């Protein structure tokens, strides 16, 4: 559990563990903070000064929609993985730059977005997130 104080209230991010099946064989284990409410998704990884190579944030919605992100107040570069409802990687935005306020759009409707430290993982389109927390 990770807690932050934001806008006069405490946001608690639950920590979960998920695997990503890379190239249909290799499994990589990640520690992910869950952003499953509007407030948590809005805050995301802002104002954190460090992220481990095997950790990140999983943004979740209950519906499939095109998603918009930015890097405001984010202190490190990230790779963004846009995932379908079964956890499959549909799109990738590599090397989103720290503090960049330009918007990053998904081209497809997605249910999840995974943010990981930029340039570390060889995740590709079609790879799949396996996560008991999400029944994936």
C-alpha positions as CSV (number, residue, x, y, z in Angstrom):
1,X,0.0,0.0,0.0
2,X,1.3,3.4,-0.9
3,X,-0.4,6.5,0.5
4,X,0.0,10.1,-0.6
5,X,-1.6,13.3,0.6
6,X,-3.2,15.1,-2.3
7,X,-5.7,18.0,-2.3
8,X,-6.7,17.7,1.4
9,X,-7.2,13.9,1.3
10,X,-5.1,10.8,1.4
11,X,-5.0,8.6,-1.6
12,X,-4.1,5.0,-0.9
13,X,-2.8,3.0,-3.9
14,X,-3.1,-0.8,-3.5
15,X,0.0,-2.8,-4.5
16,X,-0.6,-5.9,-6.6
17,X,1.7,-8.4,-8.4
18,X,1.2,-9.3,-12.0
19,X,3.1,-11.0,-14.7
20,X,3.5,-10.1,-18.4
21,X,3.9,-12.9,-20.8
22,X,6.5,-11.6,-23.3
23,X,6.8,-13.2,-26.8
24,X,4.3,-15.9,-25.6
25,X,6.8,-17.5,-23.3
26,X,9.0,-15.4,-20.9
27,X,7.2,-14.1,-17.8
28,X,8.2,-10.9,-16.1
29,X,6.9,-10.1,-12.6
30,X,5.9,-6.6,-11.7
31,X,4.8,-4.8,-8.5
32,X,2.1,-2.4,-9.6
33,X,0.2,0.3,-7.8
34,X,-3.5,0.3,-8.8
35,X,-5.1,3.6,-10.0
36,X,-8.8,2.6,-10.1
37,X,-10.6,5.8,-9.2
38,X,-10.8,9.2,-10.9
39,X,-8.6,10.8,-8.2
40,X,-6.0,8.0,-8.3
41,X,-5.9,8.1,-12.1
42,X,-5.5,11.9,-12.1
43,X,-2.6,11.8,-9.7
44,X,-0.9,8.6,-11.0
45,X,2.9,8.6,-10.6
46,X,3.2,12.4,-10.1
47,X,5.6,13.8,-7.5
48,X,7.4,10.5,-6.9
49,X,11.1,10.9,-7.3
50,X,12.0,7.3,-8.1
51,X,10.5,4.1,-9.6
52,X,12.1,0.6,-9.6
53,X,12.6,-1.2,-12.9
54,X,10.1,-3.9,-11.9
55,X,7.4,-1.6,-10.6
56,X,4.9,0.7,-12.1
57,X,1.2,1.8,-12.1
58,X,-1.8,0.1,-13.6
59,X,-4.6,2.4,-14.5
60,X,-8.0,0.7,-14.7
61,X,-11.5,1.6,-16.0
62,X,-14.7,-0.4,-16.2
63,X,-15.2,0.4,-19.9
64,X,-13.3,0.5,-23.1
65,X,-12.5,4.1,-24.2
66,X,-9.7,6.0,-25.9
67,X,-7.4,7.3,-23.1
68,X,-5.4,10.5,-22.7
69,X,-2.2,10.8,-20.5
70,X,0.4,13.4,-19.8
71,X,3.6,13.5,-17.7
72,X,2.9,16.6,-15.6
73,X,4.9,16.5,-12.4
74,X,6.3,13.1,-13.2
75,X,10.0,13.0,-12.4
76,X,11.1,10.1,-14.7
77,X,10.5,8.9,-18.2
78,X,7.9,6.2,-18.7
79,X,6.8,3.6,-21.3
80,X,3.0,3.4,-21.6
81,X,1.3,0.2,-22.6
82,X,-2.4,0.4,-23.6
83,X,-4.2,-2.9,-22.9
84,X,-7.5,-4.4,-24.0
85,X,-10.1,-5.9,-21.8
86,X,-8.3,-9.3,-21.7
87,X,-4.9,-7.7,-20.8
88,X,-3.4,-7.9,-24.3
89,X,-1.0,-5.0,-25.3
90,X,-2.7,-3.1,-28.1
91,X,-0.5,-0.1,-28.3
92,X,2.8,1.2,-26.9
93,X,4.0,4.7,-26.3
94,X,7.7,4.6,-25.7
95,X,9.8,7.0,-23.7
96,X,7.3,9.6,-22.5
97,X,9.4,12.4,-21.2
98,X,9.4,13.6,-17.6
99,X,7.4,16.8,-17.0
100,X,6.1,16.8,-20.6
101,X,2.5,18.2,-20.6
102,X,1.8,17.3,-24.2
103,X,-1.1,14.8,-24.3
104,X,-0.5,11.1,-25.2
105,X,-3.6,9.6,-26.8
106,X,-4.5,5.9,-27.3
107,X,-5.6,5.3,-30.9
108,X,-7.8,2.4,-29.8
109,X,-10.3,1.9,-27.0
110,X,-8.6,0.3,-24.0
111,X,-9.5,-0.7,-20.5
112,X,-6.1,-0.6,-18.8
113,X,-2.9,1.4,-19.2
114,X,0.4,0.2,-17.7
115,X,3.2,2.6,-16.9
116,X,6.7,1.3,-16.4
117,X,10.2,2.8,-16.3
118,X,11.2,3.8,-19.8
119,X,13.5,1.6,-21.9
120,X,13.8,-1.3,-19.5
121,X,11.3,-3.9,-20.7
122,X,11.0,-5.5,-24.2
123,X,7.2,-5.7,-24.1
124,X,5.6,-5.8,-27.5
125,X,2.2,-5.6,-29.2
126,X,0.3,-8.8,-28.4
127,X,2.0,-9.6,-25.1
128,X,-0.4,-10.2,-22.3
129,X,-0.8,-9.1,-18.7
130,X,-1.6,-12.0,-16.4
131,X,-3.0,-10.7,-13.1
132,X,-5.1,-12.7,-10.6
133,X,-6.3,-9.4,-9.2
134,X,-8.1,-8.6,-12.5
135,X,-9.1,-12.2,-13.3
136,X,-6.7,-12.0,-16.3
